[in-house]
Amino acid sequence: MALNVLISCQSSKSTVSTNQVRKGEQLQHVTELTVDQFFQVWMANHYPVKLDINCKELYKDDAYTYFGKNHITIISTKPRLFKVHNDSLALRFRKYQQVDGQLIRIEFWRKVLAPVVAAESPNTPCRNSSTSSGFKYQLHGDSIIISSDLKYKCNGKTLLQKSFKGYYDLGTMTMTLE
């Protein structure tokens, strides 16, 4: 989903640079995102930053907050610039600066997925194991719903294929499980 949002975030006909947005220039050419679209992009941030690809705030005026995220290809880096209406952001995702998608993924893995994987194969010697899980996020009131479809294989045999869900409370910044 985040990739689709970024692909659609290309500015209109004129090219706007990150530096122009930082200076408050050419803001009318920046693509507007909904809070839900922005939320998906923000949750994809990774730390520590090895490449400059995280979404970050560039500028704020009375109406909008402007963000940028670099899209890296084999031959170039292209900025994706977008704006989110301040009123919507304050109403639906006001603590976005405190939300770290990577830490939420790590906590979900430690509290939910890792113990389940360990319980599935306590006495099975795995010479070759693989675990795949994708994460999906949804803003819901003052919490983030995080879900994952886990598939765990040991020695080529699927031992577990199951969906899991948790809730991350934006007020207390803590995870609860379903």
C-alpha positions as CSV (number, residue, x, y, z in Angstrom):
1,M,0.0,0.0,0.0
2,A,2.8,2.5,0.9
3,L,4.5,1.9,-2.4
4,N,1.3,2.6,-4.3
5,V,0.8,5.8,-2.3
6,L,4.4,6.9,-3.2
7,I,4.0,6.1,-6.8
8,S,0.9,8.3,-6.9
9,C,2.6,11.1,-5.0
10,Q,4.4,12.6,-8.0
11,S,4.0,16.3,-8.2
12,S,1.9,17.8,-11.0
13,K,3.5,19.0,-14.2
14,S,6.1,21.2,-12.5
15,T,9.1,19.7,-10.7
16,V,9.3,20.8,-7.1
17,S,12.4,20.2,-5.0
18,T,12.7,19.3,-1.4
19,N,14.7,22.5,-0.7
20,Q,11.8,24.6,-2.3
21,V,9.3,22.9,0.1
22,R,11.6,23.5,3.1
23,K,11.6,27.2,2.2
24,G,7.8,27.3,1.8
25,E,8.0,27.7,-2.0
26,Q,5.9,26.0,-4.8
27,L,3.7,24.4,-2.1
28,Q,0.6,24.5,-4.4
29,H,2.3,21.9,-6.6
30,V,2.7,19.3,-3.8
31,T,0.2,16.4,-3.9
32,E,-2.2,16.1,-1.0
33,L,-2.6,12.8,0.9
34,T,-5.3,11.7,3.2
35,V,-4.3,10.9,6.8
36,D,-4.8,7.2,6.1
37,Q,-2.4,7.4,3.1
38,F,0.1,9.3,5.1
39,F,-0.1,6.9,8.0
40,Q,0.9,4.0,5.7
41,V,3.9,5.9,4.4
42,W,4.9,6.9,8.0
43,M,4.7,3.4,9.3
44,A,7.2,2.2,6.7
45,N,10.0,4.3,8.2
46,H,13.1,2.3,9.3
47,Y,15.8,3.1,11.8
48,P,18.7,3.4,11.9
49,V,18.5,5.3,8.6
50,K,21.2,3.9,6.2
51,L,19.7,5.5,3.1
52,D,17.8,8.7,3.1
53,I,14.4,7.0,2.4
54,N,12.3,7.7,5.5
55,C,9.4,10.1,5.4
56,K,10.1,13.3,7.2
57,E,8.5,16.6,7.9
58,L,9.8,19.4,5.7
59,Y,7.6,22.4,6.3
60,K,4.4,23.5,8.1
61,D,2.0,26.4,7.4
62,D,-1.5,27.2,8.8
63,A,-3.2,24.7,6.5
64,Y,-0.8,21.8,5.8
65,T,2.2,19.9,7.0
66,Y,4.5,19.0,4.1
67,F,6.5,15.8,4.0
68,G,9.1,14.2,1.8
69,K,10.4,10.7,1.1
70,N,13.1,9.8,-1.3
71,H,12.4,7.0,-3.8
72,I,15.7,5.3,-4.7
73,T,16.0,3.4,-8.0
74,I,19.1,1.8,-9.5
75,I,20.1,5.0,-11.3
76,S,18.6,7.9,-9.3
77,T,17.0,9.2,-6.2
78,K,13.7,11.0,-6.7
79,P,11.9,13.0,-4.0
80,R,8.2,12.2,-3.3
81,L,6.6,15.3,-1.8
82,F,3.2,15.4,-0.2
83,K,1.1,17.4,2.2
84,V,-1.5,16.5,4.8
85,H,-4.2,18.9,6.1
86,N,-3.3,20.0,9.6
87,D,-6.8,19.7,11.0
88,S,-7.1,16.1,9.7
89,L,-3.7,15.2,11.0
90,A,-4.5,16.6,14.5
91,L,-7.8,14.8,14.6
92,R,-6.7,11.3,13.4
93,F,-2.9,11.0,13.8
94,R,-1.7,13.8,16.1
95,K,1.2,11.9,17.7
96,Y,2.7,10.8,14.4
97,Q,6.1,12.2,15.4
98,Q,6.2,9.8,18.4
99,V,5.2,6.7,16.4
100,D,8.0,4.5,15.2
101,G,6.8,1.8,12.8
102,Q,9.9,-0.3,13.2
103,L,9.7,-0.4,17.0
104,I,6.1,-1.4,16.7
105,R,7.0,-4.2,14.3
106,I,9.8,-5.4,16.6
107,E,7.5,-5.3,19.7
108,F,4.8,-7.3,17.8
109,W,7.4,-9.8,16.7
110,R,8.8,-10.3,20.2
111,K,5.4,-10.4,22.0
112,V,3.4,-12.4,19.5
113,L,5.2,-14.1,16.6
114,A,8.5,-15.3,18.1
115,P,6.8,-17.1,21.1
116,V,4.4,-18.8,18.7
117,V,7.2,-19.9,16.4
118,A,9.2,-21.2,19.4
119,A,6.2,-23.1,20.7
120,E,5.6,-24.8,17.3
121,S,9.0,-26.5,17.2
122,P,10.4,-27.0,20.7
123,N,11.8,-30.4,20.0
124,T,12.2,-30.3,16.2
125,P,15.8,-29.8,15.1
126,C,15.5,-27.3,12.2
127,R,18.4,-27.5,9.9
128,N,16.6,-25.2,7.5
129,S,13.8,-22.9,8.7
130,S,12.1,-19.9,7.3
131,T,9.6,-17.4,8.7
132,S,7.7,-15.0,6.6
133,S,5.4,-12.4,7.9
134,G,4.1,-9.2,6.4
135,F,2.6,-6.4,8.5
136,K,-0.5,-4.4,7.9
137,Y,-1.6,-1.3,9.8
138,Q,-4.8,0.5,10.3
139,L,-5.6,3.7,12.3
140,H,-8.6,3.1,14.5
141,G,-9.5,5.8,16.9
142,D,-6.6,6.3,19.3
143,S,-4.9,3.1,18.4
144,I,-3.1,1.3,15.6
145,I,-4.3,-2.1,14.6
146,I,-1.4,-4.2,13.5
147,S,-1.9,-7.6,11.8
148,S,0.4,-10.2,10.4
149,D,0.0,-13.3,8.4
150,L,2.8,-15.6,9.6
151,K,4.1,-18.7,7.8
152,Y,6.7,-20.8,9.5
153,K,8.5,-23.7,7.8
154,C,11.0,-26.1,9.3
155,N,13.0,-28.5,7.1
156,G,10.7,-27.6,4.2
157,K,7.5,-28.5,6.1
158,T,5.0,-25.8,7.0
159,L,4.4,-26.0,10.7
160,L,2.3,-22.9,11.1
161,Q,0.3,-20.6,8.9
162,K,-1.9,-18.2,10.9
163,S,-3.0,-14.6,11.2
164,F,-2.3,-12.5,14.3
165,K,-3.6,-9.1,15.5
166,G,-2.6,-6.6,18.1
167,Y,-3.4,-3.0,19.1
168,Y,-0.9,-0.3,19.7
169,D,-2.4,2.4,22.0
170,L,-1.3,5.9,20.9
171,G,-2.1,7.4,24.3
172,T,0.1,5.0,26.3
173,M,2.4,3.9,23.4
174,T,1.9,0.2,24.5
175,M,0.9,-2.9,22.7
176,T,-2.0,-5.2,23.6
177,L,-2.8,-8.4,21.9
178,E,-6.0,-10.0,20.6
